Amino acid sequence: MNETIRLLMERKSVRQFVQEPMPREDVETILNAAVQAPSAGNMTLWTIINVTDPEKKLALSKSCDNQPFIATAPLVLVFCADYRRWFEVFKTLDLGEALRTPGEGDFMLAMTDTIIAAHATVVAADALGYGSCYIGDIIENCDTQREILGLPEYVKPVCMAVYGKPTPFQVERKKPPRFAISDVVHENSYRLQDAPEMIDMISRRQGLEGEALERHLIAFAKRKWNCDFSREMTRSAAQMIREWCEGK
Ligand SMILES: Cc1cc2nc3c(=O)[nH]c(=O)nc-3n(C[C@H](O)[C@H](O)[C@H](O)COP(=O)(O)O)c2cc1C
């Protein structure tokens, strides 16, 4: 199999790392993968914060839903949607008309750039033999994250990942199964999928039926939906979008 395709097919999250520093040139290669990624209008609407201070790693491990492996990860990158740099330039120009301020569309575009850059680093890290794990909880507790990272207006943390050499246990850990292509790719227009079809998809993916499947679904809904972290994430995301549009 083509090596790039093999990496993409076999990639899985790694949450335990060998405790050794990552060579500087590998970190540079990983960061350069982000710099070389496509971005809207080639504007690079993001800033990566390379968190090297152990105290800040510890603070993030707490503010991101208490995930201790963040504190000991050799490389911790926070990806911030960033329109500040460009807006500062736009403010110096005489456009002969009032300058508009960044809004929701600009936030979504910057977010898209940011996530594309993040995944470029994840794939590059994989190619160099490093594992990684995204941390969605960076969207939570936006006031705390802003304080830890010193974020100004029009700079919001939308993505985070931690990287390092996987421990032998993590290498052996089985990759969680995925849905079938035909389950999630629709042709030309959206095909409505009702609850029984979705439950069937999950049943096939997890290899579960009957009561075991029901138990799995209830536990999952409690862990990932009706739970504190996802309520906090929604509150924090709404605040970030509001602040972005108000220039805070
Ligand atoms: C946006 C996003 C946020 C995630 N957040 C976390 C997280 O906070 N903690 C964690 O342990 N894993 C996190 N993950 C990893 C997922 O749990 C993982 O990708 C998924 O279970 C599939 O497993 P795999 O990556 O090993 O194939 C996140 C993944 C993504 C894409």
The ligand as an SDF file (V2000), in Angstrom:
LIG
                    3D

 31 33  0  0  0  0  0  0  0  0999 V2000
  -12.0440   17.3710   17.5490 C   0  0  0  0  0  0  0  0  0  0  0  0
  -11.5350   16.2110   18.3920 C   0  0  0  0  0  0  0  0  0  0  0  0
  -11.4810   16.3450   19.7630 C   0  0  0  0  0  0  0  0  0  0  0  0
  -10.9830   15.3100   20.5480 C   0  0  0  0  0  0  0  0  0  0  0  0
  -10.8410   15.4930   21.9030 N   0  0  0  0  0  0  0  0  0  0  0  0
  -10.2880   14.5280   22.6540 C   0  0  0  0  0  0  0  0  0  0  0  0
  -10.0220   14.7640   24.0290 C   0  0  0  0  0  0  0  0  0  0  0  0
  -10.2720   15.8380   24.5730 O   0  0  0  0  0  0  0  0  0  0  0  0
   -9.4560   13.7400   24.7420 N   0  0  0  0  0  0  0  0  0  0  0  0
   -9.1310   12.5510   24.1840 C   0  0  0  0  0  0  0  0  0  0  0  0
   -8.6060   11.6830   24.8940 O   0  0  0  0  0  0  0  0  0  0  0  0
   -9.3730   12.2960   22.8760 N   0  0  0  0  0  0  0  0  0  0  0  0
   -9.9170   13.2690   22.0910 C   0  0  0  0  0  0  0  0  0  0  0  0
  -10.1140   13.0620   20.7460 N   0  0  0  0  0  0  0  0  0  0  0  0
   -9.7420   11.7770   20.1430 C   0  0  0  0  0  0  0  0  0  0  0  0
  -10.9720   10.9540   19.7820 C   0  0  0  0  0  0  0  0  0  0  0  0
  -11.5200   10.4360   20.9620 O   0  0  0  0  0  0  0  0  0  0  0  0
  -10.5600    9.8350   18.7980 C   0  0  0  0  0  0  0  0  0  0  0  0
  -10.0810   10.4150   17.6110 O   0  0  0  0  0  0  0  0  0  0  0  0
  -11.7100    8.8910   18.4770 C   0  0  0  0  0  0  0  0  0  0  0  0
  -12.1570    8.2240   19.6150 O   0  0  0  0  0  0  0  0  0  0  0  0
  -11.2890    7.8490   17.4400 C   0  0  0  0  0  0  0  0  0  0  0  0
  -10.2010    7.1060   17.9260 O   0  0  0  0  0  0  0  0  0  0  0  0
   -8.8060    7.0810   17.1600 P   0  0  0  0  0  0  0  0  0  0  0  0
   -8.3500    8.5030   16.9170 O   0  0  0  0  0  0  0  0  0  0  0  0
   -7.8630    6.3520   18.1180 O   0  0  0  0  0  0  0  0  0  0  0  0
   -8.9970    6.3380   15.8910 O   0  0  0  0  0  0  0  0  0  0  0  0
  -10.5910   14.0890   19.9370 C   0  0  0  0  0  0  0  0  0  0  0  0
  -10.6470   13.9660   18.5480 C   0  0  0  0  0  0  0  0  0  0  0  0
  -11.0940   15.0160   17.7810 C   0  0  0  0  0  0  0  0  0  0  0  0
  -11.0970   14.8670   16.2760 C   0  0  0  0  0  0  0  0  0  0  0  0
  1  2  1  0
  2  3  1  0
  2 30  2  0
  3  4  2  0
  4  5  1  0
  4 28  1  0
  5  6  2  0
  6  7  1  0
  6 13  1  0
  7  8  2  0
  7  9  1  0
  9 10  1  0
 10 11  2  0
 10 12  1  0
 12 13  2  0
 13 14  1  0
 14 15  1  0
 14 28  1  0
 15 16  1  0
 16 17  1  0
 16 18  1  0
 18 19  1  0
 18 20  1  0
 20 21  1  0
 20 22  1  0
 22 23  1  0
 23 24  1  0
 24 25  2  0
 24 26  1  0
 24 27  1  0
 28 29  2  0
 29 30  1  0
 30 31  1  0
M  END
$$$$
